Amino acid sequence: MPTESRTADVNAPGGVMTDEVGVITGELTLRTELSGAEATLHVQYKDAEEWYGVTGGKVTLADPADLDAVHTLYVALLHRPE
């Protein structure tokens, strides 16, 4: 099944909790990935190669068209520019 995704750069000075390495902070890239009906959040240090799963970052969408709204919501929650 094809995977659809959205990405955005965020500044998260308070950090984002990840499953693999704990909290990461600073300039990050957030990816919201849709597979089937499940949207999953991943984050990486900006321009890094490694992606980490966001703790609690999975949601089942009623409609795949909701991917943009879900991604926009998570970006708004995490992005805290100075």
N, CA, C and O atoms as a MOPAC input file, in Angstrom:
PM7 MOZYME 1SCF
protein

 N      0.85000 1    -1.17800 1     0.00000 1
 C      0.00000 1     0.00000 1     0.00000 1
 C      0.89600 1     1.24200 1     0.00000 1
 O      1.81400 1     1.32900 1     0.81600 1
 N      0.65700 1     2.18100 1    -0.87600 1
 C      1.48100 1     3.38700 1    -0.92000 1
 C      1.35200 1     4.20400 1     0.36200 1
 O      0.29700 1     4.23800 1     0.99500 1
 N      2.43300 1     4.84900 1     0.72200 1
 C      2.44500 1     5.68700 1     1.91500 1
 C      2.48000 1     7.13900 1     1.48800 1
 O      3.25900 1     7.52700 1     0.61800 1
 N      1.62500 1     7.93700 1     2.11100 1
 C      1.59000 1     9.36500 1     1.85300 1
 C      2.14200 1    10.05300 1     3.09100 1
 O      1.92900 1     9.57700 1     4.20600 1
 N      2.85200 1    11.17400 1     2.91100 1
 C      3.39900 1    11.86600 1     4.07400 1
 C      3.47000 1    13.36700 1     3.84900 1
 O      3.41300 1    13.86000 1     2.72200 1
 N      3.59600 1    14.07500 1     4.97100 1
 C      3.79300 1    15.52200 1     4.98900 1
 C      4.97400 1    15.80400 1     5.90400 1
 O      5.15500 1    15.10800 1     6.90400 1
 N      5.78400 1    16.81100 1     5.58500 1
 C      6.90500 1    17.19100 1     6.44200 1
 C      6.89600 1    18.69800 1     6.66600 1
 O      6.39500 1    19.46600 1     5.84600 1
 N      7.46400 1    19.09800 1     7.79800 1
 C      7.60500 1    20.52000 1     8.11800 1
 C      8.73000 1    20.67300 1     9.13500 1
 O      8.92600 1    19.81300 1     9.99300 1
 N      9.46400 1    21.77200 1     9.03100 1
 C     10.48300 1    22.08900 1    10.02000 1
 C      9.81200 1    22.78100 1    11.19900 1
 O      8.93900 1    23.63000 1    11.02000 1
 N     10.22800 1    22.40800 1    12.40100 1
 C      9.70400 1    23.00600 1    13.62900 1
 C     10.85700 1    23.34700 1    14.55500 1
 O     11.91900 1    22.72800 1    14.49700 1
 N     10.64000 1    24.32500 1    15.40100 1
 C     11.59500 1    24.65800 1    16.44600 1
 C     10.95100 1    24.23100 1    17.75800 1
 O      9.95900 1    24.82100 1    18.18700 1
 N     11.50800 1    23.21100 1    18.39300 1
 C     10.90900 1    22.64500 1    19.60100 1
 C     11.87000 1    22.76200 1    20.77900 1
 O     12.47800 1    21.76800 1    21.17500 1
 N     12.01800 1    23.97700 1    21.35400 1
 C     12.94500 1    24.13900 1    22.46700 1
 C     12.54300 1    23.32700 1    23.69700 1
 O     13.40100 1    22.96900 1    24.50400 1
 N     11.25200 1    23.03300 1    23.84900 1
 C     10.79400 1    22.21000 1    24.97500 1
 C     10.97500 1    20.73000 1    24.72200 1
 O     10.88900 1    19.92300 1    25.64800 1
 N     11.22600 1    20.36700 1    23.47400 1
 C     11.52200 1    18.98800 1    23.12600 1
 C     10.33100 1    18.18400 1    22.64600 1
 O      9.17100 1    18.55200 1    22.83600 1
 N     10.66600 1    17.08000 1    22.02000 1
 C      9.70400 1    16.09500 1    21.54800 1
 C     10.17000 1    14.74700 1    22.07800 1
 O     11.31900 1    14.36100 1    21.86300 1
 N      9.28400 1    14.02200 1    22.77300 1
 C      9.63000 1    12.70200 1    23.30500 1
 C      9.57300 1    11.67600 1    22.17800 1
 O      8.58400 1    11.58700 1    21.45100 1
 N     10.65500 1    10.89900 1    22.04600 1
 C     10.70900 1     9.85400 1    21.02800 1
 C     10.79200 1     8.49100 1    21.69400 1
 O     11.22500 1     8.37500 1    22.84000 1
 N     10.37700 1     7.46700 1    20.97200 1
 C     10.42800 1     6.10100 1    21.48700 1
 C     11.86100 1     5.59000 1    21.59200 1
 O     12.18000 1     4.81200 1    22.49100 1
 N     12.71800 1     6.02200 1    20.68100 1
 C     14.06000 1     5.43700 1    20.58200 1
 C     15.10900 1     6.11300 1    21.45500 1
 O     15.94100 1     5.42400 1    22.04600 1
 N     15.09500 1     7.44000 1    21.55400 1
 C     16.20300 1     8.14400 1    22.22000 1
 C     15.75300 1     9.13400 1    23.28600 1
 O     16.57500 1     9.90400 1    23.78200 1
 N     14.48500 1     9.14000 1    23.65300 1
 C     14.00000 1    10.09900 1    24.64300 1
 C     13.71700 1    11.43900 1    23.98900 1
 O     13.30800 1    11.50500 1    22.83000 1
 N     13.93900 1    12.50600 1    24.74500 1
 C     13.59300 1    13.85300 1    24.27700 1
 C     14.66900 1    14.39000 1    23.33700 1
 O     15.86300 1    14.29600 1    23.62000 1
 N     14.22400 1    14.95600 1    22.21200 1
 C     15.13100 1    15.71000 1    21.35000 1
 C     14.57400 1    17.12500 1    21.23500 1
 O     13.35900 1    17.32500 1    21.22500 1
 N     15.47100 1    18.09800 1    21.14800 1
 C     15.06300 1    19.49800 1    21.16800 1
 C     15.72000 1    20.26400 1    20.03300 1
 O     16.64300 1    19.77500 1    19.38200 1
 N     15.22900 1    21.47000 1    19.81000 1
 C     15.86100 1    22.37000 1    18.85300 1
 C     15.20200 1    22.36100 1    17.49700 1
 O     13.99300 1    22.16900 1    17.37400 1
 N     16.02400 1    22.57500 1    16.47000 1
 C     15.54800 1    22.61900 1    15.08400 1
 C     15.31300 1    21.18500 1    14.59700 1
 O     16.25600 1    20.40600 1    14.46200 1
 N     14.06400 1    20.85100 1    14.34000 1
 C     13.67400 1    19.49400 1    13.98200 1
 C     12.83600 1    19.49700 1    12.71100 1
 O     12.31300 1    20.52900 1    12.29300 1
 N     12.72200 1    18.32600 1    12.11100 1
 C     11.78800 1    18.12300 1    11.00600 1
 C     10.77300 1    17.09200 1    11.46600 1
 O     11.13900 1    16.02700 1    11.96500 1
 N      9.48900 1    17.41200 1    11.29500 1
 C      8.39400 1    16.52800 1    11.66200 1
 C      7.81400 1    15.92400 1    10.38900 1
 O      7.55900 1    16.63200 1     9.41500 1
 N      7.60800 1    14.61000 1    10.40500 1
 C      6.96800 1    13.93000 1     9.27800 1
 C      5.72100 1    13.20900 1     9.79200 1
 O      5.79200 1    12.42900 1    10.74100 1
 N      4.59600 1    13.47500 1     9.16400 1
 C      3.35500 1    12.76800 1     9.46300 1
 C      3.11500 1    11.84400 1     8.28100 1
 O      2.94400 1    12.29300 1     7.14700 1
 N      3.10400 1    10.54900 1     8.56200 1
 C      3.05400 1     9.53100 1     7.50900 1
 C      1.74800 1     8.74700 1     7.60900 1
 O      1.38200 1     8.28300 1     8.68900 1
 N      1.05600 1     8.60100 1     6.50100 1
 C     -0.20600 1     7.86600 1     6.46100 1
 C      0.01500 1     6.52200 1     5.78500 1
 O      0.51900 1     6.44600 1     4.66500 1
 N     -0.37300 1     5.46500 1     6.48900 1
 C     -0.33000 1     4.11900 1     5.93200 1
 C     -1.67500 1     3.47000 1     6.24400 1
 O     -2.00100 1     3.22100 1     7.40400 1
 N     -2.43800 1     3.20500 1     5.21200 1
 C     -3.80400 1     2.74000 1     5.43700 1
 C     -4.59500 1     3.86600 1     6.06800 1
 O     -4.69300 1     4.95500 1     5.50300 1
 N     -5.16500 1     3.60800 1     7.24700 1
 C     -5.92200 1     4.63700 1     7.96000 1
 C     -5.12600 1     5.20900 1     9.13300 1
 O     -5.63300 1     6.06500 1     9.85800 1
 N     -3.87700 1     4.74500 1     9.33300 1
 C     -3.09500 1     5.17200 1    10.48800 1
 C     -2.06800 1     6.23900 1    10.13100 1
 O     -1.25200 1     6.06100 1     9.22700 1
 N     -2.12500 1     7.34900 1    10.85800 1
 C     -1.12800 1     8.41100 1    10.71600 1
 C     -0.11700 1     8.24400 1    11.84200 1
 O     -0.49100 1     8.08200 1    13.00300 1
 N      1.16800 1     8.28500 1    11.49000 1
 C      2.24800 1     8.10700 1    12.45200 1
 C      3.20100 1     9.27900 1    12.34500 1
 O      3.55000 1     9.71200 1    11.24600 1
 N      3.62500 1     9.79700 1    13.50800 1
 C      4.55800 1    10.92300 1    13.55000 1
 C      5.98100 1    10.43600 1    13.73600 1
 O      6.25200 1     9.53900 1    14.53400 1
 N      6.88900 1    11.04700 1    12.98100 1
 C      8.31800 1    10.80600 1    13.10700 1
 C      9.00500 1    12.15900 1    13.16900 1
 O      8.50700 1    13.14300 1    12.62300 1
 N     10.14900 1    12.20400 1    13.83600 1
 C     10.88000 1    13.45900 1    13.97000 1
 C     12.36800 1    13.17400 1    13.80900 1
 O     12.84500 1    12.08400 1    14.12300 1
 N     13.08500 1    14.16900 1    13.31600 1
 C     14.53300 1    14.05700 1    13.18000 1
 C     15.14000 1    15.42800 1    13.45400 1
 O     14.48300 1    16.45800 1    13.30300 1
 N     16.41700 1    15.41700 1    13.86100 1
 C     17.13000 1    16.68600 1    13.89000 1
 C     17.18100 1    17.17400 1    12.45400 1
 O     17.41500 1    16.38300 1    11.54100 1
 N     16.96700 1    18.45600 1    12.24100 1
 C     16.92700 1    19.01000 1    10.88800 1
 C     18.16800 1    18.59200 1    10.10600 1
 O     19.29300 1    18.73500 1    10.58700 1
 N     17.95700 1    18.08000 1     8.91100 1
 C     18.99300 1    17.64300 1     7.97100 1
 C     19.76200 1    16.40200 1     8.40700 1
 O     20.77300 1    16.06200 1     7.79200 1
 N     19.30400 1    15.71400 1     9.46000 1
 C     19.94100 1    14.45700 1     9.87900 1
 C     19.37300 1    13.31000 1     9.04800 1
 O     18.40500 1    13.49000 1     8.30900 1
 N     19.97100 1    12.14800 1     9.17100 1
 C     19.47900 1    10.98400 1     8.44300 1
 C     18.50200 1    10.15000 1     9.27300 1
 O     17.58100 1     9.55000 1     8.72000 1
 N     18.69100 1    10.10700 1    10.58300 1
 C     17.89300 1     9.24700 1    11.45100 1
 C     16.53600 1     9.86100 1    11.76500 1
 O     16.43100 1    11.04600 1    12.08200 1
 N     15.50000 1     9.03200 1    11.67100 1
 C     14.14500 1     9.42700 1    12.06400 1
 C     13.78600 1     8.65000 1    13.31600 1
 O     14.18800 1     7.49800 1    13.47800 1
 N     13.02200 1     9.28500 1    14.20700 1
 C     12.58400 1     8.65800 1    15.44600 1
 C     11.06300 1     8.73600 1    15.54400 1
 O     10.45200 1     9.71800 1    15.12300 1
 N     10.46200 1     7.68700 1    16.10600 1
 C      9.01700 1     7.70000 1    16.31600 1
 C      8.66000 1     8.60700 1    17.47800 1
 O      9.29500 1     8.54400 1    18.53000 1
 N      7.65700 1     9.44600 1    17.30500 1
 C      7.18900 1    10.32000 1    18.37700 1
 C      6.34900 1     9.47700 1    19.33200 1
 O      5.41600 1     8.79500 1    18.90900 1
 N      6.67900 1     9.52600 1    20.61100 1
 C      5.94500 1     8.76400 1    21.61400 1
 C      4.47500 1     9.17500 1    21.60500 1
 O      4.14900 1    10.35600 1    21.72200 1
 N      3.59400 1     8.18600 1    21.46600 1
 C      2.16300 1     8.45400 1    21.41200 1
 C      1.71400 1     9.06200 1    20.09600 1
 O      0.58700 1     9.54400 1    19.98500 1
 N      2.58900 1     9.04200 1    19.09500 1
 C      2.33200 1     9.72500 1    17.83300 1
 C      1.67300 1     8.86700 1    16.77600 1
 O      2.13800 1     8.82000 1    15.63700 1
 N      0.58800 1     8.18200 1    17.13700 1
 C     -0.18000 1     7.40700 1    16.16000 1
 C     -1.65000 1     7.71700 1    16.35100 1
 O     -2.13500 1     7.82700 1    17.47700 1
 N     -2.35000 1     7.85700 1    15.24500 1
 C     -3.78500 1     8.11300 1    15.29300 1
 C     -4.43400 1     7.46600 1    14.07300 1
 O     -3.87000 1     7.46700 1    12.97900 1
 N     -5.61800 1     6.91900 1    14.27800 1
 C     -6.38000 1     6.34500 1    13.17100 1
 C     -7.30300 1     7.42500 1    12.61600 1
 O     -8.07600 1     8.03700 1    13.35400 1
 N     -7.21200 1     7.64800 1    11.31800 1
 C     -8.02300 1     8.67400 1    10.65500 1
 C     -9.29800 1     8.06100 1    10.09200 1
 O     -9.27900 1     6.96300 1     9.53400 1
 N    -10.39400 1     8.77300 1    10.24200 1
 C    -11.66900 1     8.32500 1     9.66800 1
 C    -11.63900 1     8.47100 1     8.14800 1
 O    -12.28800 1     7.71100 1     7.42900 1
 N    -10.87200 1     9.46200 1     7.66600 1
 C    -10.78300 1     9.74100 1     6.24300 1
 C     -9.33700 1    10.11300 1     5.91800 1
 O     -8.79200 1    11.00900 1     6.56200 1
 N     -8.69700 1     9.46500 1     4.94900 1
 C     -7.31400 1     9.80200 1     4.59500 1
 C     -7.12700 1    11.27300 1     4.22200 1
 O     -6.01800 1    11.79700 1     4.32200 1
 N     -8.19200 1    11.93900 1     3.79500 1
 C     -8.10700 1    13.36200 1     3.45700 1
 C     -7.81200 1    14.21700 1     4.68300 1
 O     -7.46400 1    15.39000 1     4.54500 1
 N     -7.94500 1    13.64900 1     5.88000 1
 C     -7.66500 1    14.37400 1     7.11900 1
 C     -6.17100 1    14.48300 1     7.41300 1
 O     -5.78700 1    15.13100 1     8.38700 1
 N     -5.32500 1    13.86800 1     6.60000 1
 C     -3.87900 1    13.90400 1     6.83900 1
 C     -3.35600 1    15.33500 1     6.94000 1
 O     -2.57600 1    15.63900 1     7.84200 1
 N     -3.76600 1    16.21000 1     6.04100 1
 C     -3.28800 1    17.59600 1     6.08400 1
 C     -3.67400 1    18.27500 1     7.39600 1
 O     -2.85100 1    18.96300 1     7.99900 1
 N     -4.90200 1    18.09100 1     7.83700 1
 C     -5.36300 1    18.72600 1     9.07400 1
 C     -4.60400 1    18.18700 1    10.28000 1
 O     -4.22000 1    18.95500 1    11.16200 1
 N     -4.38500 1    16.88500 1    10.32700 1
 C     -3.65300 1    16.28100 1    11.44100 1
 C     -2.21500 1    16.78900 1    11.46400 1
 O     -1.69900 1    17.14600 1    12.52300 1
 N     -1.57400 1    16.82200 1    10.31200 1
 C     -0.18900 1    17.31500 1    10.23800 1
 C     -0.11900 1    18.77900 1    10.68300 1
 O      0.76100 1    19.14900 1    11.46000 1
 N     -1.03100 1    19.59900 1    10.20000 1
 C     -1.05600 1    21.01400 1    10.57700 1
 C     -1.23900 1    21.17500 1    12.08300 1
 O     -0.60800 1    22.03800 1    12.69200 1
 N     -2.08600 1    20.36500 1    12.68200 1
 C     -2.31700 1    20.42000 1    14.12200 1
 C     -1.03800 1    20.07900 1    14.89400 1
 O     -0.67700 1    20.79100 1    15.83000 1
 N     -0.35800 1    19.00700 1    14.51400 1
 C      0.87000 1    18.61200 1    15.21700 1
 C      1.97600 1    19.64800 1    15.04300 1
 O      2.71800 1    19.92500 1    15.98500 1
 N      2.09000 1    20.21300 1    13.86700 1
 C      3.08500 1    21.27200 1    13.65500 1
 C      2.78600 1    22.44700 1    14.58500 1
 O      3.69900 1    22.99700 1    15.20200 1
 N      1.51900 1    22.83200 1    14.68900 1
 C      1.13300 1    23.95300 1    15.55200 1
 C      1.41900 1    23.65100 1    17.02300 1
 O      1.79000 1    24.55200 1    17.77600 1
 N      1.25400 1    22.40600 1    17.43700 1
 C      1.52000 1    22.03200 1    18.82500 1
 C      3.01000 1    22.03500 1    19.15200 1
 O      3.40200 1    22.39500 1    20.26200 1
 N      3.83200 1    21.64000 1    18.19900 1
 C      5.26700 1    21.47800 1    18.46800 1
 C      6.11100 1    22.69600 1    18.14800 1
 O      7.13700 1    22.91800 1    18.79200 1
 N      5.70900 1    23.48200 1    17.18100 1
 C      6.53700 1    24.59500 1    16.72300 1
 C      6.45200 1    25.77600 1    17.68900 1
 O      5.38900 1    26.37400 1    17.86000 1
 N      7.56300 1    26.10100 1    18.30800 1
 C      7.63400 1    27.19700 1    19.27700 1
 C      8.82600 1    28.08900 1    18.95700 1
 O      9.84400 1    28.04200 1    19.64700 1
 N      8.69800 1    28.91000 1    17.90200 1
 C      9.82400 1    29.78200 1    17.56000 1
 C     10.07700 1    30.79600 1    18.67800 1
 O      9.16900 1    31.15700 1    19.42600 1
 N     11.29400 1    31.23200 1    18.77100 1
 C     11.65800 1    32.18400 1    19.82300 1
 C     11.06500 1    33.54800 1    19.56000 1
 O     11.27000 1    34.47300 1    20.34600 1

